[in-house]
Amino acid sequence: MVCPRCIKVVSEELEKLEIKIKNIKLGEVDVVGEIDKKKLETLQQVLQENGFELIDDRKSRLIESVKNIVIETIHYDDLSEKNIIWSELISKELNFEYKYLSQLFSSVEGITIEHYIILQKIEKAKELIVYNEFTLSEIAWKLGYSSVAHLSNQFKKITGMTPKNFKQLGKNKRKSLDKV
């Protein structure tokens, strides 16, 4: 789950299956009691129909947790006032050594956590560019970049075009967060 709408969909599906929720947040659901095998199979099928998957092994959950921390921080927090040290933030949130998390993430995802962070920042930049509410300077500041040039260089490296070119192309170049 990568957005509030995802949480709503999963919550509604669990309700339909009469599975009581203790806690639900991005990428994670705690339920009351055990779920019997038949309900679990039904849940897995319903989640897949909605574009989600049930993650039950520890390493996959850790990777998903890393992704959720990055997504929540970039897409739902204001980074302008924060000097985020990603390795400390992720390590502290998950209570694991960053080196272990980094190696695990890279081995499974095929990219580093740092590259994943850049991809998410660029997706957020695309969103802000398309909305046309902020200047590129404001977008760079909001995403914690040291300068417009830094954002523009990363943007071009990832998308193959400048932010200005992207703005001219419009909305059809954005990806949903779960596709990044």
C-alpha positions in Angstrom: 0.0 0.0 0.0 1.5 3.3 -1.1 -1.2 5.9 -0.5 -4.2 6.7 1.7 -6.6 5.4 -1.0 -4.7 2.0 -0.8 -5.3 1.9 2.9 -9.0 2.6 2.3 -9.3 -0.2 -0.2 -7.5 -2.7 1.9 -9.6 -1.7 5.0 -12.8 -2.1 3.1 -11.8 -5.5 1.7 -10.9 -6.7 5.2 -14.2 -5.5 6.5 -16.1 -7.4 3.8 -14.2 -10.6 4.9 -15.1 -9.8 8.5 -11.5 -9.6 9.5 -11.0 -7.2 12.4 -8.2 -4.7 12.1 -6.1 -3.7 15.1 -4.0 -1.2 13.2 -3.5 -0.2 9.5 -0.9 2.0 8.0 1.0 2.2 4.7 2.2 -1.3 3.8 1.1 -2.9 7.0 -2.0 -4.4 8.6 -2.3 -5.8 12.1 -5.4 -8.0 12.6 -7.2 -9.2 15.7 -6.6 -12.9 16.2 -5.7 -15.5 13.6 -7.1 -15.7 10.1 -8.1 -19.2 9.1 -6.6 -20.7 5.9 -9.7 -20.3 3.7 -10.1 -16.6 4.6 -6.4 -16.1 4.1 -6.6 -17.5 0.6 -9.6 -15.4 -0.2 -7.8 -12.3 1.2 -4.8 -13.0 -0.9 -7.0 -13.3 -4.1 -8.9 -10.1 -3.3 -5.7 -8.2 -2.6 -4.2 -9.4 -5.9 -7.4 -8.3 -7.8 -6.9 -4.8 -6.3 -3.2 -4.7 -7.2 -1.7 -5.6 -3.8 0.1 -8.7 -2.5 0.2 -10.4 0.8 3.8 -10.3 2.1 4.5 -12.9 4.8 8.2 -13.5 5.0 10.4 -11.3 7.2 12.9 -10.1 4.5 10.1 -9.0 2.1 8.4 -7.2 4.9 11.6 -5.3 5.8 12.1 -4.3 2.2 8.5 -3.1 2.0 9.0 -1.2 5.2 12.0 0.6 3.8 9.9 1.6 0.7 7.1 2.8 2.9 9.4 5.0 5.0 10.8 6.5 1.9 7.4 7.1 0.3 5.8 8.5 3.4 8.7 10.9 4.0 9.0 12.1 0.4 5.3 12.2 -0.6 3.6 13.2 2.6 6.2 15.2 4.6 7.7 18.6 3.8 11.4 18.0 3.4 12.3 21.7 3.1 12.8 22.2 6.8 14.5 18.8 7.4 18.1 17.7 6.9 17.3 14.0 6.5 20.0 11.5 6.9 18.3 8.6 5.3 20.5 5.9 6.7 19.8 7.1 10.2 16.1 7.5 9.6 15.6 4.1 8.1 17.8 2.3 10.6 16.1 4.0 13.6 12.6 3.3 12.3 13.2 -0.4 11.6 15.7 -1.0 14.4 18.2 -2.7 12.1 21.8 -1.8 11.0 21.6 0.3 7.8 24.3 -1.8 6.1 22.2 -5.0 6.5 19.0 -3.2 5.2 21.0 -1.7 2.3 22.5 -5.0 1.2 19.1 -6.8 1.6 17.3 -4.1 -0.4 19.9 -4.1 -3.2 20.0 -7.9 -3.5 16.2 -8.2 -3.8 15.3 -5.0 -5.7 18.3 -4.7 -7.9 18.8 -1.0 -7.0 20.2 0.7 -3.9 18.1 2.5 -1.3 19.7 5.7 -2.4 18.6 5.2 -6.0 15.1 4.3 -4.8 15.0 7.6 -2.9 16.0 9.5 -6.0 13.3 7.8 -8.0 10.7 8.7 -5.5 11.9 12.3 -5.3 11.7 12.6 -9.1 8.2 11.2 -9.1 7.2 13.8 -6.5 8.9 16.5 -8.6 6.9 15.3 -11.6 3.7 15.6 -9.6 4.6 19.1 -8.4 5.6 20.2 -11.9 2.3 18.9 -13.4 0.2 20.7 -10.7 2.0 23.9 -11.7 1.6 25.4 -8.2 5.3 25.9 -7.5 8.4 27.2 -9.3 11.2 24.8 -9.9 13.2 26.5 -7.1 10.3 25.9 -4.7 10.1 22.3 -5.8 13.8 21.8 -5.3 13.6 23.3 -1.8 10.5 21.2 -0.9 12.3 18.0 -1.9 15.4 18.8 0.1 17.7 19.5 -2.9 20.6 21.8 -2.4 19.9 23.7 -5.6 17.7 23.8 -8.7 20.7 22.6 -10.7 21.0 19.5 -8.6 17.3 18.6 -9.0 17.5 19.3 -12.8 20.5 17.1 -13.2 18.9 14.2 -11.4 15.6 14.8 -13.2 17.3 14.6 -16.6 19.4 11.6 -15.6 16.3 9.7 -14.5 13.7 10.8 -17.1 16.0 11.7 -20.0 14.5 15.2 -20.2 14.7 18.5 -18.4 11.9 19.6 -16.0 10.9 22.2 -18.5 10.6 19.6 -21.3 8.6 17.4 -18.9 6.2 20.2 -18.1 5.6 20.7 -21.8 4.7 17.0 -22.2 2.3 17.1 -19.4 0.6 14.5 -17.1 1.0 11.3 -19.2 4.6 10.8 -18.1 3.9 10.1 -14.4 4.0 6.7 -12.8 1.9 5.4 -9.9 4.0 5.1 -6.8 3.8 1.3 -6.8 5.4 1.2 -10.3 8.5 3.2 -9.3 
